[in-house]
């Protein structure tokens, strides 16, 4: 394994741990002051409940973080193409689900 791959996997692992921590604090601890870390978050657009937005977004971030942390093992076992394509699908479908859920519940 080359040094470049080790660095990339280390960065992916740290990013995964950061997503897990952010998801934990948002989803489990209901720290709504961390919502400002989400891309595109605008406090004036949240109509009803910031805690509901944190409850929906937190588990999604935890799942993404776990996938990123397990990426080195998945790349070793299945190869990069079979590892990153499901990640992209997970990100796209998860983002669509969170947006549709928030709009349906009139959170945003």
N, C-alpha and C positions, 0 to 999 in steps of 0.2 A: 504494500500500500504506500502510495507516495505521500510526501509531506503536504502537498496541496490538498489532497483528499482528507487528510487528518484535520487540517485547518477548517475546511468546509464543513466537515461533520461536527467539529467543535462549535462552530458558529451556529449550525442548525440546532445542536443540542442546547446551547444557551438561549437561542430564540424560543425553542420549545419550552424550556423552563420558565422563561419570562411570560409566555402565553398561559402556561398552567397557573402561575402565580396570579396573573391578572384575572384570569377566569375564576380562580378560587375566591379572590377578594370581591369580585363583582357578583358572582352567582351565589356564593355561600354566605359571605359576610355582609353583603348588600352595601358595599362601600360606593355609594353613588357619586362621590367626588372624583372617582377614577374614571367615570364615563367620559370625561374630557380627553382621555387618551385614545378613544376610538376615533378612527378616521371618519370625517364628515359629521361628527356629533355637533349639534347646535342646540344649546340649552333652551332657546326660545321655541324650538319646534316640538319639544316633548310636551304633549298636551296634558296628559293625565299623571302618569306614574313613572317616576324614574326607577323605582325599585323593580317594577315589572320589566323594564328594559334591561336592567342588570341581571335579573333572573333568567331572561331568555338568552342574553349574550354570553353570560358566564360559562355555561356548559359547552357551548359551541367553541369558545376559546380553549377550554380544557381539552376537548377532543383534538383540535388542531395542534395543541402543544404536545400531546401524547404521540400523535403521528409524527411530528417533527423530531421528537426525541428518539423514536424508534426507526427513523430513516436510515441510519448507518447499517442497522441489521437487515432492513428490508432491501437496501441496495446490494448488500453482500449476497443475500439469498436469491433475489429475483432480478437484479439489474436495475439500472437507473430509469429506463423507460417504463418499466412495469411498476415502478415505485412512485414516480412523480406525476404520472397521468392520473392515478386515483386521487392524489393529493389535490390536484387542480380541480377535479370533479367535486371533491369534498368541499373545497372552498367556495366554488360557484353555487352548488346546491344548498350549502349551509347559509350562504349570504342571502340567496333568494328566499329560503324558508324563514329566516329571521325577519327580513323585510316584510314578507307577506303576513307573518304572524303579528308583527307590530302594527301593521296597517289594519288588519282584521280586528284586533283588540283596541284599535284607536289609541295606541300608546304614542305614536308619532304622527 
